[in-house]
Amino acid sequence: MAIVKPFRAVRYNPQRVGEISKVTAPPYDVISQELKEELYRRHPNNVIRLILGKTHDTSDDTLYRRASQYLKDWLKEGVLIRDERPALYPYTQTYRVDGRAVVRTGFIGLARLEEPEKGGIRPHERTLSGPKADRLKLLTACRANLSCIFSLYPEDRGDSRQESINSIMEDTIKTPPLVEAVDDDGVVHRLWKIEDKETIEAITARMKDKELFIADGHHRYETALKYRHMMLEKTPNPTGEEPFNYVMMYFTSMADPGLLIFPTHRVVHGLREFDKNRLFEECKRYFQVEALPFNEDTEERVKKEFLEKLKEGCEEKIKFGLYVRDNPVYYILTFRGRAVMDSLFGSSMAEVHKGLDVTVLHSVILERILGIDKDAQEGGKNLIYIKDADQALMTARRGDNQLAFLMNPTRIEDIRKVSEAGLLMPQKSTYFYPKLLSGLVINLLED
């Protein structure tokens, strides 16, 4: 199902730019304005100038033309160099969770573009028109994949019937890396290169029987499909092997021990007639509500207990943490079960959606109880998405913010079920960490 092939990557020339960490950046959509300015200052050749230009021009088109010119100039000047032979690029990320080191392993190659309805490459989140229009202008101007789509492939842990893809790359990963960079979170990114045709064939052959599930990069994947449609209209007698038929992608196994999903918490703001008493009364209809009161002296201890209770049994039950501003109580909301969703939504909601934390939060609490409709949710009108639990709780106490919902992480198997059913999750249902670095490799959409 997944057609994967090697490519001639464009990479930074360390002899020209020095430390690779200085020229890489996170994905464009997680870069704050403050970090953006810092990346511009950090190095004159930082990839930020390609993926997220400054909008100080009167014409937006100038922004994309400037990115294209940077790319051409850096290639001409030797700041960027292109590998001579097609390769696959093993890629590891070493990070820390609860004091222990975790390593996620995958590889970068090209994936043949497939329409979602064909089932070979499945999305799991909704996309917005604004980011897609922006990325299409950039892709059209630069004619290059500047960042990787992040995808998952199914693979059973400990399946002795077939050698895993990670095991095929094992000997390569034991050698010194081609590239090593450390990001601002302290994550160590290492990249290798496999040019051996036999090894490449072994990997790509393993991938042919697998579906791919997009983890991150939904907007860029849809943009690549749109670009392909545009190019096909201009291409007489297309062969199907033109560069625009493929997109640069990072592939990692669903069974990889370093693949972890983190929650994205919600802070609600700007509700005009918010009534906390009504919120609790309504919640009690659908949830068991446990209150954990605190005072100035006990808050840290109670908060620790609150976060531990949120995680307890979360694989069997849907649970949320709730904090309401100016109310010295943390709450644990435990959902009363699938029967509630059946009674509220019946056959109007897909069965696979009824068992998802994010669907319960968005449909039952945000929409039904708080009155935040789907358009407002998708547009972010009343919601702020925050990765860190402490930061979410602090944010709920500032400005016109009113309450915070703390989430448990979405499970890998739920992503797979939703994707295989041809359905989508609400935005920000998943947070895959660490993010892939932009600037390790670039794929030119020309031979």
N, C-alpha and C positions, 0 to 999 in steps of 0.2 A: 504493500500500500504506500509506504513512504519511499519515494525515490530520492536518494541522497547521493551527492557526488562531491568530489574534492574541487578546490578552486585555487587560483593564484591570489593569495591574500596580499593586500597592501598593508604595510606595517611601518611604524615609526623607525627611523634610522637612529639608533642610540649614539652613533658617532656625531650626529648633528644636533640632537635634542638633549642628550645626556640622560638623566634619570627618567625612565618611562612613567613613573608615578606622577611626574610633573605635567604630563601632557594628556593623561586620561581623565575621564569624568564619568559620573553616574549616568543612567539613562536620562534623556532630556526632561521627562515628565515628573521626575522627583527632585529636580534642581530648584532650590529656592532662589529668590532674587539675590540674597546675601551670598550664597555659594556661587552663583553665576558670576558676580563681580569678583569674587576671590579667584575663581578659575581663570578669568581674563587676566588678572594680575599675576597669576602663578607662573605662566610661561607664554611667550608670544605665539607658540605653535600648539597651544592646548586645543584639543578636539572640540571644546565648547564653541569655538569660532565656526565650526562646521555644523554642529547639531542644534545650536541655540544662539542665533545671532542677536545682536542688539538692535532694537527697533527705534533707532534715532533718526531714521530717514523718513522723508515725506512719503515715499513709495515703498510699500511692503515688498514689491518685486526686487528692489535693490538689496534687501536682506538676503534673499535666496541667491541672487547673482553674486553677491560678495562671498557667500559660502562656496559657490562653485569656483570662483576665482582663487580663493585660498587653496582649494584642493588641487587645482591645476598648477598653481605656483609651487606648492610644497612638493608635488611630484617632480616638477621640472628642476627644482633646486636640490633634490635629494633628501629633503626633510622626511618625505615618505618614499618608501621603496616597495617594489612589487616582487614577490617571490617568482622565480623563474619557472618552477614546476608546480602543477596542481598538488594540493595536499589537504589532509584533514588535520585539525588542530586540537589535540587534547587540551582540556582547560580545567584546572582545579581551583577551588576557592576554600581557603582555610579561615575559619572564624571561630568565635567562642560563644558558647551558650551555657549559662549557669556555671561558669568557671572551667568548662571542659572544651578542648579543641575539637572541632567538627570539620570534616573535609567533604565538600560536594564535588563530584567528578562528572565530567561530560566531555563533549567535543563540539567543535564548530565546523560546519560544512555548509553546503548548499542543499536546500530542499526544493523539489519541484512544486510549484504553486498548484493548489487544488481549491476549487470552489467548496465552501463549507458543506453544501448539500451532498457532495459526493462522498463525504465521510472519511477521507484519508487524513485530513488535517482538521481537527475540530476545535472551535473556540469555546470558551465557557463564560465570557463576560460581554456585556453590552458595550457598544462604542458610541462616540459622539461625533457629530459632523464637523465641528470646529477643528479638533486635533487632526482629523483625517485630511481636511483641506490644507492645513499647514504642512503636514508631512508630505503630501502629494506635490506641493509646490517645491519643497526642498528636494525630493527625489527626482523630479523632472529637471530641476536646474543642475544637480550634481551628477545625475546618472550613476548613482552608487548607493549601496546599502552601507550606511555609516554606523549602524548599530545592529546587534543581533536580535532576532526574535528568540524568545526563550520557550522551548517546547519540552514536553515530557513524552516518553514512550513506555509502554507496559513491558514489564519483565519480572518474572517471579523470582523472589529471593531463594537462593540455594537450589535452583533448578539445574540438576546435574545432567539433564538430557541435552542441554545446549550451552556452549561456552558463552559467558556474558560478554557484552561489548567492552565493559571496563577491564575484564581480564585480558582481552586482546590488546588493550592499550597499556597494560601493566608494565611491560618491559620499557616502553618509551617513557613512562612517567617516573621511572626510577633513575633516569638520566637527568643531568642538569637542564633546567628549563631554557627555552629559547628567550622567554620574556618573564620577568617577575616585577610586579608592581604592588604597592600597598596603598589602599584607599584611605579616605579620611575617617572611616570607622575602624581602621586597623585590620581589615580583611586583606589577606595575602592572596593575590591572583597570580597564577603560574600558567604559562602557555608553552606547549611543545608543538612539533611539526612531524607528521607522518607522511612521507613521500613514497614509501615502499608500496608498489602496486598490489602485491599479494596481501599485505595487511589492509590496505584500503578496500580491496575487494571483499575481504573477510568481514569488515565492518559494514559496508554498504549492503552486502548480501543478508546480514542479520537484520538490517533495518527494513528490508522489503516486505516482511510479513507483519509489520507493525503500523498501527495507527499513531498519529501524533496528536497531542493535546496542547494547545497553546496555553502557557502559563502567564507570560508577560509579553506585551508587544502586539495586542489585538489591533490597535489603530494602525500600526506599521504594516501588519500583515494585510489588512484590508486595503491599505494604500498600495501595497505591492500588486495586489490583484487588479486594482483600478489602473495602475500604470501599465500592467500587461495588456489590459483591454485597449488602452490608448495606443500602445505600440503595435498591437496586432492590426489595428485599422490602417496603420501606415506601412505595414510590411507585406510586400507581395510574396505569395507562395511561402508562407512561414513553415519552418521545419519542426517546430516544437522544441528545438534545442537552442534557440536564441537566448542570450543571457537574461533577458527580461522575464523568461519563464521560470526563473529560479530566484530564491531569496536566501540571504545569509541567515543561518539559524544555529542556535546552541541546542544540543540534544542531551538530556540527562534521563536516566532510568527512574521510573516511579519507585523502584526497589532500592535506589541508592541510599545508603544510611545517612548521607549528608544532606538529603533533600528534606527540608523542614518548611512548614507553612506557619506563618505567624498571623495573629489576628489584626484586624484593623478596627479600631474603636470609633464610636460615633458620639460627637458632641452636638446637641440640638440648641439652636438659637433662634431668636426673632419670632417666637410664637406670640401672637398678640393677646390671646386670652387664655394663657396657660394656667391651668388650675391643678395644683399638685394633688389635692384631695381627690379630685375626679380621676386623675391618673392612677392613683393607688386603688381606688374602688374598682375601676375597670380592669386593672391588672389582676386583681384577686379573682376575677371571673375565669381567667385563662391560665394563671400561674399560681404556684405556691410562693408566698412572699415571706422571706426571712429578713428581719431587721437586725442590724448590728450598730447600735448607737455608740457614739464616741464623744469625748470632750477633748479639750486642748492637750491634756496630759496623756490620754489613751489613744489618740488618733493613729499614731504610727503602728502600734500593736494591733489595733482593730483593723486597720487597712491591710496589714499582712495576713490576718485571719480571713478577711474578706476576699483577697486575691486567691488564697489557697482553697477556700470553699467554692469559688467560681470554677476552678479546675476539677474539683472532685466529682467523679462520675460523669464528666462531660461527654465521654464516648457513648454513654447509654442514654443520657438525658440532655435536652436543650436547656441551657442556663445562660442568663445574662446577669451582669453586675450593673447596678443602677445607683447613681448619685444625683441628688437634686440640690441645686444651689441654695445656700443659706439654710440647709437642713442637716444637722449633724448626725446623719445616719447613712450607713452603707446598706444597700439592699441586694439580696440574691433572689432573682426571679427564676423559678424552675417551672418549665412548661408542663402543662397537665397531660400532654400527649397528642398523638396523631388524630384522635377522635375530635379534638377541638378544631383542627384544620378541616376535617371532613364536614363538621357541622357548619362552619363559617363559609367554606368555599365550594364544597361538594365537588362536582366534576369540572368546575370552571378552572381549577388549578391542577396541574400535572401531579401525579402521585410522588414523583421523585422530588418535586419542589417542597412538598408538605413536610419533609423530614429535614430540611436545611435550616440551620440557625439563622442565616441571613434572611431567608424568606419569612420566617416567623417574625423576626424583628421588624422587617420592612412592611409586611402586610398586616400584621396584627397590631403592633404597637405604634409604629410611625404613621401608618395610613389610617387604620381603623380608630385607634384611640386618640392620637395626637392630631390627626387631620392633615398630615403632610402627604399630599397626593403624589402619584408616580412622577408627574412632570417636575414637581418641586424636588423630589428625591434625585432624579437623574440630573437635574440642573444644579444640584448642590445649594438650593435656595435656603434651606434651613439646617443644613448638615455640614459639619466639619469632620474630616476623616483624619484620625491620628493613630500612629503606630504604637506609641509608648503609653502604657496604662497610667503611669504617674502624670505624664504630660496631659493626658485626656482629663484626668481629675482636676488638675490645676487650671486647665483651660476653661472648664465648666464654671469656674469661679470668677471669670473675667468678662468684661464688656457686657454684651447683651446675651451671653450664653446662659443657658438655663439648666441643662442636665446632661449627664454623660451616661452612655451605655457601653459597658465593657463586654467584649466578645471573647469567645474561645475560637481557636483556629479552625478553618474549614478542613475537612479530611480529604486526603488524596482520592479515596474511593468515591467520595461524593462528587468531586470534580469529574471523575471518569463517568459516573452514572448520568450526570446531567448532560455532559458532552455527547455521550453515546445515544442519548434520547433526542439529540438535536435541539436541546434547549439551552437557555442562558441563565446565568446567575445575576443578581443585582450587582451594580458596580461596587468595586472595592470589597468583593467577597473574599479575596485571597491576597496575601502579602508574602511573596516569595523573597526570602532573604538568604544570602546577600544578593544585591542587584548585580547584573553583569556590567562590566566596565565597557564604556564606549572608548574606542581608540586603540584597543589591542589589535583588532583586524578590521579592514574595510574591504568590501567587495565591489569592484568596478563592474558596471553593467555594460561592458564592452570587451571584446576579445583582445 
